[in-house]
Amino acid sequence: MMKKFFFLIIVIFFQSSNLISQTLPECPIPGAWTFNQGLSDEFNAKKLDKQKWWDFNPSWWGRKPGHFDKKNVGLNKGVLEIKAQKLDSTKVSEELIARGMGEYSTGIIKSKTRVKYGYFEARCQVMKANVCNAFWLYDPLDDDKKYVAGDYSEEIDIFEIFGKAGQKQYERTYWATLHRMETPYVESIVKKTTKLPNHFKTKQVPYEFYDDFHVFGFHWTTEKLQWYLDGELVFERENDFFHRPLHIIFDAEIMKTWMGLPDAKDLPAVFKVDYFRIWGRKI
């Protein structure tokens, strides 16, 4: 009887293991890949996984005239939601007003782990507002190096999209961009950047990004950088400087100096992320 019991347990274990392995997402581009469950997130829990993510940025309050607020980050029916809101000036703290961050609040999540190389993918629906919704990688340096001269801070923007762009020529436009900033570096206050060749790509599409979800991919190797939109390769360049582990970011930002301020009637608005997945090359 005991032998049958243990045999049954073994069978169930292997069946369960096979089922789990069969349900792991496969990388959509060719190659020998391993799915990184530790960093990927389907956002199916009731709350954001605090083992993986901060729902704020430890080193950055946000971009003026707004700020990041944890209240604007949450999960809803298997989807990460990041909100942007226009604030009531009578209810904003003296501290935020003094910092010039009291007009709007938005949200951000930042991975607690840095990662280097692989294939990154997220399924997202941007908000219907003149707010920058972004999926990006950045921040290779700890504070003891970030705020002193002699180094660089890299950033890879997998996408930046304004659901309702403040400038007509940028309506329905997808941005893929690279940045390399000299230290000392403080986010949103950049004094000097490295001039990179072929450092950005825009693609104007015939649809509104806010009408539906789209899949955004990024392939990062020692030799090249490739950006994908709904499975289509839209930008490719050599990898000249991007060889250090970076944090993973999803956020919404008010970009006053780039696209102007959002129309108050469009807020609050929500940036949605169905999943984030990452694969590494098999060794």
DADA-V762550 format. One line per field, one symbol per residue. psi: psi as a letter, one per 30 degrees, with the letter a starting at -180 (. if undefined). Layout:
# DADA-V762550
psi=???
This chain:
# DADA-V762550
psi=eeeeeeeeeeeeeeeeeeeeeffkkkkfllljlkkjfeflkfhflflkjffekkhljfgkfakkgalkkffgklkjhgkkkjlkkkljffgkleeeeefgggelkalkkkkfklkklakkkkjljllilikjkljlklifkleffegllgakklkjjekkkjeikfkefgkhkkkklkkjkklkkkkgikeklkjkkhflkkkklglkffflklkklkjjlfelkkkkjhfkjfkklljefiglkllkkklkkkiefegallkeffkllkkkjelkkkklkk.
